Amino acid sequence: MDLLGRSLEDLFNLCSRRFTIKTVVMIGKQMISKLEELHQRGWIHRDIKAENFLIRGGTERSNEILIIDLATAKKYRDSHNNHIEYREGKELTGTARYMSINTHLGREQSRRDDLEAVWHVLLYFIRGRLPWQGVNAISTSEKHKKIGEIKKETTIEELCKKRSEFCEGLRYIRELGFDKDPDYDYLRGRLSMALESGGGDSEDGKYDWDKLSAPKGLAIPTTRFHAAAQTARAAGPNDREPASSRPSSTAYRGGNRKETLEAMVEAAKNWLTHPILTAEASATEVYNGEAQTALEGLGKFSKDFTWRLFRPQSPINSRKR
């Protein structure tokens, strides 16, 4: 079991909701690299947000950034390595603050949408607030619609504060074809150029939060299996259900229980040792006895340790009926 530190959102708040360009660039390059690894394994995340990237804690690599929460992840290639088909009329999946314009339009997500969401996160760190935050509406669907409209109306230059390298990166992402292979090196290069054009700073591995006297903390115990379970759940029949738009949570609303449990066990066998995929674990909440029994059957877990497979607001998991 790994111990992780705080999320990028937590660290952003600790730094008075402003990161220097150097920190944003180093964060961004790590985020892109972690997504590239995930994409190479045939998965898209579909809920990119600041809360879903945590730093590794308690090691010499304490500022390494890891991806968590694969509740809405999806295979974008089939068993024959063919890309999934383009579709429209899809329900929203992800976090409205960061999701791509195409996601707002109900289009099937692919790798480009993960990357656009990453870019939105980076711009959030630079600006402190995105133009579509604070939108009020009479319903969640109306709010999502308004956010999508503001995203479409906001020019790239305005959104990127006329930072040319960020403009070029976002323009490249938004012009990517649905099934086209992203050039991750190009995007990392745009970020490096953004730092160079700023003058002075170099990528020395020292982040803004390293200057704080307060410790980053080792707040979240994690396990590689938990991410596997989340991935398996995403591989099940939950493609129809949207995730919560709130930045702090992801919702799951069902699916065939037997198929989900079987997929979880299979994923655990395949993903247990993968180093970059980690997620929250808890000794106080559990999906249900069936899940625990299935996991213990792998011979990897003790009977007194249980796993939180769903977020607290999920009716499946919540103890507050």
Long-range contacts (C-beta under 8 A, 24 or more apart in sequence): 1-221, 1-222, 1-223, 1-281, 2-56, 2-221, 2-222, 2-223, 2-224, 2-278, 3-57, 3-58, 3-218, 3-220, 3-221, 3-222, 4-54, 4-55, 4-56, 4-57, 4-66, 4-68, 4-218, 4-219, 4-220, 4-221, 4-222, 4-278, 5-54, 5-55, 5-56, 5-57, 5-58, 5-62, 5-216, 5-217, 5-218, 5-219, 5-220, 6-54, 6-55, 6-216, 6-217, 6-219, 7-50, 7-51, 7-52, 7-53, 7-54, 8-50, 8-51, 8-53, 8-54, 8-55, 8-65, 8-121, 8-125, 9-49, 9-50, 9-51, 9-247, 11-55, 11-207, 11-208, 11-209, 11-216, 12-50, 12-125, 14-209, 14-212, 14-214, 15-208, 15-209, 15-212, 17-128, 18-128, 19-125, 19-126, 19-208, 20-201, 20-208, 21-126, 21-194, 21-195, 21-198, 21-201, 22-195, 22-198, 22-201, 22-202, 22-203, 23-125, 23-207, 23-208, 24-122, 24-125, 24-126, 24-191, 25-191, 25-192, 25-194, 25-195, 25-203, 26-203, 26-205, 26-207, 27-53, 27-65, 27-122, 27-125, 27-207, 28-118, 28-122, 28-188, 28-191, 29-188, 29-191, 29-192, 29-203, 30-64, 30-65, 31-65, 31-118, 31-121, 31-122, 32-115, 32-118, 32-184, 32-187, 32-188, 32-191, 33-184, 33-188, 34-65, 34-66, 34-67, 34-276, 35-67, 35-111, 35-114, 35-115, 35-118, 35-184, 36-184, 37-276, 38-67, 38-73, 38-276, 38-277, 39-76, 39-111, 39-114, 39-182, 42-75, 42-76, 42-77, 42-81, 43-70, 43-73, 43-74, 43-75, 43-76, 43-231, 44-73, 44-74, 44-76, 44-109, 44-110, 44-111, 44-113, 44-114, 45-70, 45-72, 45-73, 45-114, 46-72, 46-73, 46-74, 46-93, 46-94, 46-109, 46-113, 46-114, 46-234, 46-243, 47-71, 47-72, 47-93, 47-94, 47-95, 47-243, 47-250, 48-94, 48-95, 48-98, 48-99, 48-114, 48-117, 48-118, 48-121, 49-94, 49-95, 49-97, 49-98, 49-117, 49-121, 49-247, 50-121, 50-124, 50-125, 50-247, 51-247, 51-248, 53-121, 54-220, 54-222, 54-278, 55-216, 57-216, 57-217, 57-218, 57-219, 58-218, 62-216, 63-205, 63-207, 63-210, 66-276, 66-277, 66-278, 67-227, 67-276, 67-277, 67-278, 68-222, 68-227, 68-277, 68-278, 68-279, 68-280, 69-230, 69-250, 69-279, 69-280, 70-227, 70-230, 70-231, 70-233, 70-234, 70-277, 70-279, 71-230, 71-233, 71-234, 71-243, 71-250, 71-252, 71-310, 71-311, 72-234, 72-238, 72-243, 72-250, 73-230, 73-231, 73-234, 73-235, 74-109, 74-234, 74-235, 74-239, 75-235, 76-110, 76-111, 83-110, 83-179, 84-108, 84-110, 86-178, 86-179, 91-240, 91-241, 91-242, 92-144, 92-242, 92-243, 92-245, 93-239, 93-241, 93-242, 93-243, 94-243, 95-243, 95-244, 95-245, 95-246, 95-247, 96-143, 96-144, 96-147, 96-245, 97-124, 97-130, 97-132, 97-133, 97-147, 97-245, 97-247, 98-124, 98-247, 100-174, 101-148, 101-151, 101-152, 101-174, 104-144, 104-145, 104-147, 104-148, 104-151, 104-152, 105-148, 107-178, 108-178, 110-178, 110-179, 111-176, 111-181, 111-182, 112-173, 112-174, 112-176, 112-177, 112-178, 112-180, 112-182, 115-173, 115-176, 115-182, 115-187, 116-170, 116-173, 116-174, 119-166, 119-169, 119-170, 119-173, 122-166, 123-159, 123-160, 123-166, 123-170, 126-161, 126-163, 126-166, 127-161, 130-159, 131-158, 131-159, 140-245, 143-245, 144-245, 163-194, 164-197, 165-190, 165-191, 165-193, 165-194, 165-197, 166-190, 166-194, 220-280, 221-280, 221-281, 222-278, 222-279, 222-280, 222-281, 223-278, 223-279, 223-281, 223-307, 224-271, 224-272, 224-273, 224-274, 224-275, 224-277, 224-278, 225-268, 225-271, 225-272, 225-295, 225-300, 225-301, 225-307, 226-278, 226-279, 226-280, 226-281, 226-307, 226-308, 226-309, 227-271, 227-274, 227-277, 227-278, 227-279, 228-264, 228-267, 228-268, 228-270, 228-271, 228-272, 228-274, 228-277, 229-264, 229-267, 229-268, 229-295, 229-307, 229-309, 230-279, 230-309, 231-267, 231-271, 231-277, 232-260, 232-263, 232-264, 232-265, 232-266, 232-267, 232-268, 233-260, 233-263, 233-264, 233-309, 235-263, 235-267, 236-260, 236-263, 244-313, 249-311, 249-312, 249-313, 250-311, 251-311, 251-313, 251-314, 252-310, 252-311, 252-314, 252-316, 253-314, 253-315, 254-316, 257-290, 261-290, 261-291, 261-294, 262-294, 264-291, 264-294, 264-295, 264-309, 265-294, 265-295, 265-297, 265-298, 268-295, 268-298, 268-300, 269-298, 272-300, 280-308, 281-307, 281-308, 282-306, 282-307, 282-308, 284-308, 285-312, 285-317, 285-319, 287-316, 287-317, 288-316
